[in-house]
Amino acid sequence: MNTDRIEKQILLRAPLKRVWRAISDAAEFGSWFGMKVDGPFVPGAHLHAVVTQTTVDPKVAETQKTYEGAPFELMIEQMTPDRLFSFRWHPFAIDQSVDYSAEPTTLVEFTLEETENGVMLTITESGFDGIPPERRARAFAANEGGWSMMVGLISLYVTRAQ
């Protein structure tokens, strides 16, 4: 079993430009993901965000209430239009009494591939083996489940919010 990397794929039945906008525009990303970000996604940006509730699924929004208002940071890495968006963050950094800044980050990559049936989205988060051992398994498990929810949310978002 790979403990360093999570990978999720979903075929999105939406135009490539629509999917790109949903992952590369900070406001749109925040809407389906459940976060509010203090600036636009641009390579090199160091952004502050807080957990909010997704706008696309009331059941998931209810589960996000537990973490609502929790702050976290995003460091935007790459943006290749219609192809790749990536950022770094501290995975499952939800304990507000802990300073995670000295910990390594994980890399989250959204890769798009246009197909005849839509857009294949691959979400990969890697770097868990660098997380301190005392919280590595919990961070991995939380994000594994989280990304499973997120692929469903983005699918709802890009097919409903044209």
N, C-alpha and C positions, 0 to 999 in steps of 0.2 A: 504494500500500500504506500502510495506517495504521500508523505506528510508535509511536503514543502509547497505543494501547488494544488489549487482548486481550479477546475475548468468546467464551464457550463456552456452549452450551445442551444440555440433555438432558431428555428426558421421563422422569420417575421414576414408576414404577408402584407408588406407595405413598401412604398417606393424608397429607394436608397437615400434620397435627399431627406425624406421624412425621418428615417431612422438616424441619420447623421445628426440632424438637428436635435433629436431627442437625447442624444448622448453628449453632444458638444456644446449645447447652450445651457449655461448654468441654471437659468430659471426653469427651463423645460426638464432638465435632469432632476432638479430638486422636486418638481411636481410629482413625477412618478416614483422617484427613489424615496422621497420623504426627508428632504433637507432644505435648509435655506443657506445660501452661500453669500459671502460679502463682496463678491466681484465676479467678473467674467472669467471663463476658462480660457486662458492663454498660456502657451508654453512658458515655463519659468515662474508662473504665478504661485504665490504661497497664500492660500485662502483660508479664512476661518469660516466654519460652518456650524450649524446646530441641527440636531435631529428634529424633524417635524413629522407630520403624518402624510402618507401618500394620498394623492387625490383620486386614485383610480380604483382602489379596492377597500371598502369599509372594514372588512375583516382584518386585513393586514394593517390598516391604519389603527385599528384598536390595539393590535399587538405592539405597535410603535409608541403608543402612549407612555409605556413604561420608561422609555428613554427620551421622551420629548424634552427639548431644551438642552440636552447634553451637547457640549461643544466638542469639536474635533477639527483637525487641520487636513487640508489637501494640498499637495505640492504637484502642480500640473507638469507632466513630463513632455509628452509628444501629442501633436495634433496633425495628422495627415488627413486632409479633407476626404470624406467618404470612405475612409480606409481604417484609420487607427486613432484612438484616443486613449491616453494613459495618464495615470496619476499615482502618487505614493501617499500612503497614510499609515497610521498606527492601527492595526486591526483590533477590533473589539476593545478599544480604549475608552471604556464607559465609566470606570471608577474615577470620579472627579477629584478624589483625594490623592490620586497617583499622578506623578509627573512622568509622562511617557517619552519626553523629548530625547532622552539618552538612548532609547531603544532603537533598533533598526526598524525601518518601515517595510511594508510589503508593496509590491508593484501590482496595480490593477490595470489590465489592458482590455479594451473593447475593440475587437477586430471585426470588420464588416467585409463580407464577400457577397457580391450580387450574384444571384442564381436566376434561373428561368422562373422559379416559383416565388421569388421574393428576395429577402436578404438573410444570409446566414450570419448570425451574431454569435461570436465566441467571446465569453468573458473569462479571463484568466487572472487569478491572484496568486502571486508567487513570492517566496521569501519567508515562509513560516518557520523554516529551520533556524533562522536567525533570531527569532523571538525568544525571550528568556524562557527557559524550560518550565518554570513554575506557572506560566500562563499560556504556553504554546498550544497545548491540546484544546483548551477551552476556546481560545481565539480561532483556531482552525475549525472546530465544530460549529461555533456560532456563525462564522462567515460562510461555511459550507451550506448551512441551512438558509442563511440570509441570501446568498446568491441564487439558491433554488427559488426563493420567493421573488427575487428581483427579475429573473427572466420572464416570469409570468406577468409582473407589473409592466415591464416595458412592452410586452406584446399587447396587453390591453391598451396601453397608452398610445402606441403608434397606429393601432387600428381604429380606435375611437376618436382620437383628437386630431383629425386631419385638418 
